[in-house]
Amino acid sequence: MRKVVVVAILAALVLTTPVFAQASAPWGQFDGHAVVRVMVNGSPVKGDIPAFIYGTRTLAPIRLVAEAFGAKVDWDGST
């Protein structure tokens, strides 16, 4: 009986975690979604478009992540 109760509590926590993440939104909102911080080697990285939670996924601009790791990113409009 105790095992069933523990499993039920853990399942309830797992199922409600995304709701808590979206409801709290400690770093604000972007287009109605909770903004998250991107950290590289313990330092926050900021860009013109923030990383945010969309449903159960975290979306981050690839340029922000690539430049944070030292990659050079350019745009070639002709291709």
N, C-alpha and C positions, 0 to 999 in steps of 0.2 A: 504494500500500500504506500509506504513512504517513497519507494522508488518511482511510482506512478506520479505522485505529487511533485517530486523534484523534476521529473521530465516535463510535466505540464507547465511548471513555472518557467523552466528554461525555454520551452517552446514559445510561451507567451512573450518572454523578453526578446527573443530573436525576431518574432513576428512584428513587434511594435518598435524596434530600434530605428528603422528608417523614419517613422513618424516623429520620434523624438528629435532626430537630427534635423528634420525640416522645420519642426515647430520652434526649435531654439534659435537657429540661424545666428550664432554669435557674431559673425562678421558681415551681417547684412543680407540683403536680397539682390538677386540679379534676374530680371525678367520673371519674377515670382518664384525663384528657386534659391535655396540656401547657398550662400557663398562659403567656400572653404579656402584655407590658406595652403599655398604650395611652399614646402620647406625643402631646401637643398643644403646639405651639410649643416643643418641647424639654423640656417638663415632664411627668413621669409623672402620669397620672390614675388614681385608684383608686376603686372602687365596692364595693358590698356583694357583687356577683357579678363575678368576673373575666372578662376575655376569654380564650378558650382555642382550641386547635386541635382541630378535629373532622374526622378524616380528612385531607383536603387543603384544608380551608376554615378560616378564622379567624373565629370568632363573637364578637361584642362586644355587650353590652347596649346597645340604642339609647338608653336614658335616659342612660347614662354618656357616650356620644359626643355626644348633643344638649346636655347640660348643660355639657360641656367647651367647646363652642362658644358658650355664653352663652344657649341657649334655655331658656325656662321650661317645665318638664314637670310636669303635674298628672294625677291620675287621677280620672275621672268615672265612678263605679260605676254610675250609673243608665243610662248609654248603653253 
